[in-house]
């Protein structure tokens, strides 16, 4: 676990493998806004970290932590920002210019019947006229308290989509 390979689709050959997570990689995205025009790869892992990779150098250039258990979703945000969702009900906004800093917390969705709402998916949509800002769409999935316990509310949601405006 903890590694991913980059492939040349035309040659149908693996170019190289990047490794560093302890455990499985649970989410991936690309980030095209890096200085010098580099494409960065962003991975979230079962180890509760987000790693940013420079494929040209074949190394992780940043590791971001402060996540609750595994990172289920990562996506590029406004310039210099990576969004990450973990087992909490909060989206974390990480700064690429200061990856060691604590992330900005964006409350997302409430729990249901005392259950957490892990962030299952993220997407940032840049909007014209917002000076680099846009909309952050996130999906959350609800889990029962345990296998034997039933919800008091048979109509409780199994998941939801949350949309919020995000400044650059």
Secondary structure as GFF3:
##gff-version 3
##sequence-region A 1 168
A	DSSP	beta_strand	3	8	.	.	.	ID=ss1
A	DSSP	beta_strand	13	19	.	.	.	ID=ss2
A	DSSP	beta_strand	25	31	.	.	.	ID=ss3
A	DSSP	three_ten_helix	35	37	.	.	.	ID=ss4
A	DSSP	beta_strand	40	45	.	.	.	ID=ss5
A	DSSP	beta_strand	50	54	.	.	.	ID=ss6
A	DSSP	beta_strand	59	64	.	.	.	ID=ss7
A	DSSP	beta_strand	73	76	.	.	.	ID=ss8
A	DSSP	beta_strand	81	85	.	.	.	ID=ss9
A	DSSP	beta_strand	90	95	.	.	.	ID=ss10
A	DSSP	beta_strand	104	107	.	.	.	ID=ss11
A	DSSP	beta_strand	117	126	.	.	.	ID=ss12
A	DSSP	beta_strand	134	142	.	.	.	ID=ss13
A	DSSP	beta_strand	159	166	.	.	.	ID=ss14
###
